[in-house]
Amino acid sequence: MNKINSKIIIGITCALCYAFSAMDIQAQTCRVTSGRTSGGAKAYLEVFEYDYVSEKPSFPGGDTELISFINKNRQYPKEAYKKGIQGRVTCAFVVNTDGTVSHISILKGVEQSLNKEAMRILEKMPEWKPGKHDGHAVPVRVIWSVPFRK
């Protein structure tokens, strides 16, 4: 298992499955882009990714309000609606230590216009209550699906 020291911790949690394990939490490192250096080159940070955190991040008002937010802001693309294209766009994003949302990506898309609409909705989200690990706010990866049904 890797030691934490002063490195940034990124946890992974699933909006549908929030089990917390009492076993030792295993971590693996990965590199993420942290911006650009003064010379213009990409700068990277080595971060830890966890499967679980002790306190998951939460949308203001909880999951019910998140579903309501998605439903209020979703605009079904007209062509996809006419063609009967429907399904769930599964997305991942990071809730940062300050509650902002970043690193939005599509894990499993349906169709290009639906994928773009799901990203647009998630980009509009307000700040979340950040997740915590051992009492400290940490960036946490959240997985959430945006449904499109006729």
Disulfide bonds with the S-S distance in Angstrom:
none
